[in-house]
Amino acid sequence: IPLLYLANKLLYRISENLESERDINAFAQANRRLYHLLNTYLYRYNIRQSGSSVLLWAAQHSQEVTAQKLLRE
């Protein structure tokens, strides 16, 4: 069965079992559906597991939209 035929709940479960934020990000970038499904999860994961490190990265790289997304979570 193709990956994209799986229900959203199963795709979330797969992402929950990935070992790192980098892995979740790579999975989310695989296609448009996964990006929209997992983007918020990825931001929340960064807040919980990495102390909102993406906020520092966004500030250093002038990524205002990224910083705003993180602050909304």
Secondary structure, 3 states (H helix, E strand, C coil): CCHHHCCHHHHHHHHHCCCCHHHHHHHHCCCHHHHHHHHHHHHHHHHHHHCCHHHHHHHHCCCHHHHHHHHHC
